[in-house]
Amino acid sequence: MTESDQGYRFNAFKGVFTPSILTILGVIMYLRFGWVLGHVGLFKTLIIVTLSTIITLITSLSMSVLATNMKLGGGGAYYIISRSLGLEAGAAIGLPLYIAQTLGVSFYVIGFAESLSGIIPWFGIQEMGLITLGIISILSFVSADLALRVQYLILILIGASLVSFFAGSAEGIPFALSHSDVPERQAFWAVFAVFFPAVTGILSGLSMSGDLANPQKAIPRGTLFAVGISYMIYMAIPVFLSRIIPDPALLLTDSMIMYRVASWGNLILAGLWGASLSSAIVSLLGAPRTLQAMARDKVTIRILGKGFGRNGEPRLAILISFLVAFAGTYAGDLNMIAAILSMFFLTTYGLLNLSAGLGNLIGSPSWRPTFRVHWSISFIGAFACFAAMFMIDAGSTFLALLISICIFLYMKQRSIKAHWGDMKYGIIVYFVQYALYTLSWLKPHENTWRPNMLVFSGSPSARWHLIETADAIAHGYGMLTIASVVSPEHVTGEREVSMETAMRNYLTEKNIRAFVKVYPSEDVFQGMETLIRGYGFGPLEPNTVFLGDVQRNDHLMQYIRLLKMIRDNKRNLIVLREGSLHSASRERRIDVWWGRKSGNIGLILALAHLLRMSDPWHDAQLNLKTIVNTKDEIEAAEKGLQEFIDSAHLNAQAETISAQEGSAYGLIKKHSGEADFVFLGLRPPEPDESDEDYSKYYRDIILGTVTPATTAYVMTSEGLDFKAIFSSLT
């Protein structure tokens, strides 16, 4: 950033307190306080004031925490949220906030024009508002310093007007009104929505963050002082009004009731005009700076981030803000704009509180604010903001959230690389840490089982069928790690990281969500054993190992020892043999072979069900097949099989085959010759079974069941009753 872009060097009083207090003590105080009191009465008015101020106070505390933890640039709330929750969240709030700030200009200009409508009757509210908007836009365009200097005079006028008001009485005010002239009273939350913009002035000081000499000190001091003083004034006004104006009808119908009560009414007009104009000026100074900050972060058109003059005035952003404010002023409805402002300001307040609460809760080493507030207070503030939004108008709340979500998703799609670090990583780590600690005290249960697969594929392109099948089974419901064991001669520490990155990028291009692990080892099988034993974190260890068939006969015994080790470590096993391609013109078919004495069927059915939930297999026909000893047993076995299918809610067909027709392996090849995917159980090794004996069994089943289908040989080792996943439905 060049010297010309560093902005002004305002202190806490001039840059924060003055714009904040003048925006707070503005149009609502002069034109709508009597209206609020008339609609809900004194007690509820004091509740509205207190609730609004509590939300603002907590947000001020959270804002002070955030401001003292980071070096603030221009953009105010947008800058804080984007640097805390990420660029996407910053944009999702920054753009609506910018619109709210700009419509705030319309809000104050309309309030000013409404007060003049009785004095200058030949101009309508719209015409007077547009003329006023043009004048203050020129003032803001020329110099922010000049605009803020005018505020000292306005602050004096507001103080004098309040003295005039509290020194006044109800003498000479007519109380007789026709019943037909009194509007119907509105509900509490509708009145709250109109009043709430009266306490949103704290964002005015925050929006000038890039022009403060020391924002870390100025923002807490100026903001909290403004909130405290405004609360005392806001509590005193309705108490005084209710004492001297007992008739609610007059409060409902006369927006200039403070003018009529005051000892010197002209001071009320001067204070109102000054407050309206200063609030409009402050909003017109803050909104363009929010837009300028977003443009510099590439959220909006880059040219809007250009600064002019020695202090980097955002003149292009001021022109855009003028056009938006022009549209709002042309609408000319004060109450409508107030309700819109409430929604966007409450959303911003909520996220500011959330940012501070999460920062305190995570407690990263970089989190060292000099102003501290307990994280629970910030979370209470965030909850109060979002709750108030729903109570005001649930429909408008959903609309505001929808707009923010759409902006967030759009920014996510743009993939803009931020040059700063935000809280996202820390937030995710915190909740993962909490989840892992909680999970470590829970025992796995078959009804909540999910596959956590460790797939030994080597390079993804080398055995793509392993990854493709594992992803079809996991497809977001389970976890997937693609592992490659490589020789340490070919990989250094940096090379290992680059290989993992390349594999991860390749998988992302193929739309496969998986972890990647490259492990250097002199011996491939030793490296695989090490990963199977040690890979994982806490309770999140792979529960299923995914292998291809052994390719070389001289590796068979090492492979068999690996299978035994997998069994001993209670990891489920899937050995996958790739099949030939089938025509896409016919319906796919999955065959599951149920060995009546096998303990693998529960896991096999779970895997088959998950496979069929994936897009490539969702229309596949599932066949459940079993072999019985004689033909006489077929009818009873098939009936039992069909009852199981019905009770387990499986969309499958049953088929029972007699062993008298041929050998088991021969029957599998014969009856699954047209299948696309076959699941078979793999017998676990006996405790005293030698490697040679088990290798003979393994070779027999692998070679004896060769079909054109892709075949998965499944061994259950985890110690869960997987069959209960389906029998629990009966």
QUIWOFEN-V380607 format. One record per residue. PSI is psi in degrees with one decimal (* if undefined). Layout:
PSI  PSI
//
This chain:
132.2  167.1  -34.5  -13.1  6.7  -7.3  -173.1  178.4  59.3  150.6  -177.7  -39.0  -48.3  -39.3  -21.6  -59.9  -50.1  -52.6  -32.6  -51.0  -33.9  -30.4  -36.0  -51.1  73.1  -135.6  -44.9  -43.8  -44.6  -37.7  -17.0  -2.5  -42.9  -38.5  -43.2  -46.3  -39.8  -34.2  -41.9  -5.5  172.0  -48.6  -47.8  -29.5  -43.3  -33.4  -43.9  -46.4  -44.9  -45.0  -44.5  -41.7  -36.2  -45.6  -44.2  -39.9  -47.0  -40.6  -37.1  -40.9  -45.7  -40.3  -38.2  -38.0  -49.2  -40.6  -31.2  1.6  -12.3  158.2  113.6  135.5  -167.5  153.2  -8.5  -123.3  -38.6  -45.6  -44.9  -47.3  -41.6  -35.0  -14.6  -54.0  -1.8  159.9  -37.9  -46.3  -37.9  -44.0  -39.2  -28.7  -36.5  -43.2  -49.8  -37.2  -41.8  -44.2  -42.6  -43.4  -40.2  -39.6  -26.0  -34.1  -46.0  -41.2  -48.5  -35.9  -41.0  -40.3  -41.2  -45.4  -35.4  -37.6  -23.7  -12.2  -31.5  -21.0  -36.7  78.2  -18.2  -6.6  132.5  170.5  -41.0  -47.9  -45.8  -38.1  -41.6  -38.0  -44.8  -42.4  -42.4  -41.6  -47.6  -28.0  -40.5  -42.0  -44.0  -33.9  -36.0  -50.7  129.1  -34.8  -43.4  -41.0  -40.2  -28.9  -35.1  -24.9  -25.9  -43.1  -42.0  -37.4  -40.2  -41.9  -40.6  -42.7  -43.6  -38.6  -36.2  -38.8  -45.1  -39.8  -50.6  -14.3  -1.3  -175.3  -179.3  11.0  132.6  1.8  122.8  134.0  -12.8  120.6  145.6  138.9  -33.3  -17.6  -11.4  122.5  157.7  138.4  142.9  163.6  163.2  -50.3  -27.3  -38.5  -39.1  -41.4  -37.1  -35.8  -33.5  -36.4  -16.7  -18.2  10.8  10.6  -14.0  -26.1  -18.5  -44.4  -37.9  -34.2  -19.9  17.0  -34.9  -9.6  15.3  145.4  -42.6  81.0  -29.3  -31.6  -38.2  -41.7  -49.9  -47.0  -53.1  -40.5  -50.2  -37.1  -42.5  -41.3  -43.7  -46.5  -43.9  -35.3  -43.1  -41.6  -43.9  -28.9  -30.5  -36.6  -51.7  -34.2  -45.1  -44.0  -43.2  -26.3  -37.6  -17.5  87.5  -14.1  109.8  -27.7  -38.6  -38.2  -34.1  -28.3  -17.3  102.2  -14.3  32.0  -33.8  -34.8  -40.8  -29.2  -34.3  149.8  -39.2  91.1  -31.4  -28.8  -34.2  -45.2  -43.2  -42.3  -42.3  -48.4  -42.8  -44.3  -41.7  -47.3  -41.0  -39.0  -41.7  -41.5  -45.3  -42.6  -36.3  -15.6  -37.8  -44.3  -48.8  -31.0  -32.1  -45.3  -40.2  -43.5  -41.2  -38.5  -39.1  -22.8  6.9  17.1  -41.4  -172.7  128.5  -33.2  -24.1  -12.4  -2.7  134.6  149.0  144.8  -177.7  -29.4  12.3  42.7  131.2  67.8  -36.5  -40.0  -32.8  -39.2  -43.1  -41.3  -36.9  -42.5  -41.5  -44.9  -34.7  -44.7  -42.5  -39.5  -35.5  -30.1  -41.7  19.1  106.7  -46.6  -39.3  -45.9  -36.6  -41.7  -39.0  -44.6  -41.3  -44.2  -50.0  -36.2  -39.0  -38.9  -44.9  -45.8  -44.2  -43.9  -32.3  -44.4  -41.9  -41.7  -46.3  -41.9  -44.5  -39.9  -43.9  -39.3  -42.1  -43.8  42.8  155.8  -27.6  -8.1  97.5  60.7  144.8  -18.9  119.2  140.2  141.3  142.1  -30.2  -33.5  -43.3  -39.7  -37.1  -42.2  -42.5  -44.5  -42.1  -39.3  -50.5  -34.6  -42.3  -37.9  -46.8  -36.6  -34.0  -53.3  105.4  -39.5  -46.5  -32.3  -47.5  -37.4  -44.7  -42.3  -38.1  -42.6  -45.7  -40.4  -41.7  -42.4  -42.1  -47.5  -37.3  -44.1  -34.8  -40.4  -33.7  -23.5  49.2  129.4  115.2  145.4  12.5  161.7  134.9  -172.2  -8.7  -46.6  -45.6  -39.0  -46.4  -44.2  -40.5  -48.6  -32.0  -42.7  -46.2  -43.7  -39.5  -42.9  -41.4  -42.9  -29.7  -19.3  -3.3  141.0  140.8  144.9  143.5  -30.2  -17.8  17.1  139.6  141.9  130.9  94.0  135.1  109.6  117.8  92.1  -12.7  -143.3  134.9  -36.3  -18.8  -45.5  62.8  -31.6  -31.0  -47.4  -43.3  -43.2  -42.7  -40.7  -36.7  -33.5  -42.1  -54.6  52.8  -17.8  -17.8  -178.1  148.2  128.1  124.7  117.7  145.5  123.9  121.9  160.4  135.2  -15.2  -28.3  1.8  129.9  -178.0  -45.9  -39.6  -36.1  -45.7  -43.2  -36.5  -42.9  -41.5  -43.3  -41.9  -41.2  -41.4  -39.6  -44.6  -38.4  -40.7  -32.3  6.6  39.6  121.7  112.4  153.1  158.0  135.3  119.6  123.6  118.0  133.2  140.3  -34.7  125.3  -46.8  -36.1  -40.2  -38.4  -42.1  -42.0  -43.7  -41.8  -38.9  -38.9  -10.8  139.3  178.4  117.9  -130.6  -10.8  76.4  150.7  132.1  -7.0  130.2  132.4  117.5  157.2  168.3  151.2  136.7  -25.3  136.7  -31.3  -8.0  -0.5  -43.6  -38.0  -37.5  -42.3  -42.1  -33.8  -43.1  -40.4  -39.8  -39.3  -43.9  -45.7  -30.2  13.6  42.3  131.4  154.5  135.7  118.9  122.3  130.2  125.7  136.1  178.6  161.5  144.4  160.2  135.9  -2.2  -17.5  166.4  135.5  156.2  134.2  124.1  129.5  120.9  123.4  105.8  121.7  -28.3  5.2  145.9  12.3  -11.1  -35.1  -48.5  -40.2  -45.0  -39.1  -42.6  -40.7  -39.7  -45.2  -39.8  -40.8  -12.3  -12.4  157.4  -44.8  -21.5  10.1  -21.5  7.5  145.0  128.9  124.3  130.0  113.5  146.1  157.1  129.8  166.0  -44.2  164.7  -26.0  -22.9  -8.3  -48.7  -47.1  -41.1  -41.3  -35.8  -44.4  -37.1  -41.0  -36.4  -40.3  -44.0  -44.0  -44.2  -28.4  0.1  38.6  129.0  83.3  164.6  143.6  144.5  125.7  134.2  141.5  137.4  -14.8  -14.7  -15.8  -173.8  159.4  -46.3  -38.0  -39.7  -37.9  -45.5  -38.0  -46.1  -7.2  16.5  -25.6  4.6  159.3  -27.4  134.2  133.3  128.0  147.2  146.2  119.8  134.1  151.1  144.4  155.8  -37.4  14.4  132.5  161.9  -37.2  -44.1  -43.7  -31.9  -35.4  -45.5  -44.4  -45.1  -37.7  -45.9  -34.8  -48.3  -27.2  -12.1  27.7  121.7  170.4  -12.0  153.2  131.5  133.1  122.7  119.7  131.9  123.6  126.7  -6.0  -19.1  12.4  150.5  83.0  -27.3  -23.7  -20.0  -33.8  -34.5  -20.0  -13.9  -13.4  *
//
